[in-house]
Amino acid sequence: MEQLLQTLTFSNIVWQVITPLIFSGLDILTGYIQAVINKNVDSKVMREGFLHKCLLIVAIVIGYVVEYAFGLKTVSSVITIYICVMELMSILENLKKAGIDLKAFGDILKNKEDK
């Protein structure tokens, strides 16, 4: 696990903060677009989703506080990488609900590699 974390390090602290925020923004955008496409825009769901994104920011801040207060080197990296993976999965779900299934794209690439 430690070796994986060393491989997935961010180039600097700015990217470590910005990357999960970008992924969260893209999740909000893809979620809204798929809701419009599927004609099920719900302001309550959007409000709750936005509040969950705010809590993710709180988790990032807590990660930095714990990391710097207690000298634990990888706490904020683990939190931000987890958030990025979670947001990426949600983006892929939104794309699939909107009719864009990237699994088929992966299958095409796999078939080209086999030839």
C-alpha positions as CSV (number, residue, x, y, z in Angstrom):
1,M,0.0,0.0,0.0
2,E,2.8,2.4,0.9
3,Q,4.5,1.7,-2.5
4,L,1.2,2.5,-4.3
5,L,0.9,5.8,-2.4
6,Q,4.4,6.7,-3.4
7,T,3.5,6.0,-7.0
8,L,0.4,8.2,-6.8
9,T,1.9,11.2,-5.3
10,F,0.8,14.7,-6.5
11,S,3.3,17.0,-8.2
12,N,2.7,19.6,-5.5
13,I,0.2,20.6,-2.8
14,V,-1.7,22.9,-5.2
15,W,-2.6,19.9,-7.4
16,Q,-3.4,17.9,-4.3
17,V,-6.1,20.4,-3.4
18,I,-7.3,21.3,-6.8
19,T,-7.6,17.8,-8.3
20,P,-10.4,16.5,-6.0
21,L,-12.2,19.8,-6.4
22,I,-12.0,19.5,-10.2
23,F,-13.3,15.9,-10.0
24,S,-16.1,17.0,-7.7
25,G,-17.1,19.8,-10.1
26,L,-17.1,17.4,-13.1
27,D,-19.3,15.0,-11.0
28,I,-21.8,17.8,-10.4
29,L,-21.7,18.8,-14.1
30,T,-22.2,15.2,-15.4
31,G,-24.8,14.5,-12.8
32,Y,-26.8,17.6,-13.8
33,I,-26.4,16.8,-17.5
34,Q,-27.6,13.2,-17.2
35,A,-30.5,14.4,-15.0
36,V,-31.6,16.8,-17.8
37,I,-31.2,14.1,-20.4
38,N,-33.3,11.7,-18.4
39,K,-35.8,14.4,-17.4
40,N,-35.4,13.9,-13.7
41,V,-33.8,17.1,-12.4
42,D,-34.6,17.3,-8.7
43,S,-33.5,20.3,-6.7
44,K,-33.5,18.3,-3.4
45,V,-31.1,15.8,-4.8
46,M,-28.9,18.6,-6.2
47,R,-28.8,20.4,-2.9
48,E,-27.9,17.2,-1.0
49,G,-25.2,16.4,-3.6
50,F,-23.7,19.9,-3.2
51,L,-23.7,19.6,0.6
52,H,-21.9,16.2,0.3
53,K,-19.3,18.0,-1.9
54,C,-18.9,20.6,0.9
55,L,-18.2,17.7,3.4
56,L,-15.6,16.3,1.1
57,I,-13.8,19.7,1.3
58,V,-14.0,19.4,5.1
59,A,-12.5,16.0,4.9
60,I,-9.6,17.3,2.9
61,V,-9.0,20.1,5.4
62,I,-9.1,17.6,8.3
63,G,-6.6,15.5,6.4
64,Y,-4.2,18.4,6.2
65,V,-4.7,19.3,9.9
66,V,-4.0,15.7,11.0
67,E,-1.0,15.4,8.6
68,Y,0.7,18.6,9.8
69,A,-0.3,18.5,13.4
70,F,0.8,15.0,14.0
71,G,3.5,14.6,11.4
72,L,1.7,11.8,9.6
73,K,3.0,12.0,6.0
74,T,0.3,10.4,3.9
75,V,-3.0,11.3,5.5
76,S,-4.0,14.1,3.1
77,S,-2.8,12.1,0.1
78,V,-4.9,9.1,1.1
79,I,-7.9,11.2,1.5
80,T,-7.5,13.1,-1.7
81,I,-6.8,10.0,-3.7
82,Y,-9.8,8.3,-2.2
83,I,-12.0,11.3,-3.1
84,C,-10.7,11.4,-6.7
85,V,-11.4,7.6,-7.2
86,M,-14.9,8.0,-5.7
87,E,-15.6,11.0,-7.9
88,L,-14.3,9.3,-11.0
89,M,-16.6,6.3,-10.3
90,S,-19.5,8.7,-9.9
91,I,-18.7,10.5,-13.1
92,L,-18.6,7.2,-15.0
93,E,-22.0,6.3,-13.5
94,N,-23.4,9.6,-14.7
95,L,-22.0,9.1,-18.2
96,K,-23.6,5.6,-18.3
97,K,-26.9,6.9,-17.1
98,A,-26.7,9.6,-19.9
99,G,-26.2,6.8,-22.5
100,I,-22.4,6.9,-22.7
101,D,-21.0,3.5,-21.7
102,L,-17.2,3.7,-21.6
103,K,-17.1,-0.1,-21.0
104,A,-17.7,-0.6,-24.7
105,F,-14.7,1.7,-25.4
106,G,-12.5,-0.4,-23.2
107,D,-13.7,-3.6,-24.9
108,I,-12.8,-2.0,-28.3
109,L,-9.3,-1.1,-27.0
110,K,-8.8,-4.6,-25.6
111,N,-9.8,-6.2,-28.9
112,K,-7.3,-4.1,-30.8
113,E,-4.5,-5.1,-28.4
114,D,-5.4,-8.8,-28.9
115,K,-4.9,-8.6,-32.6
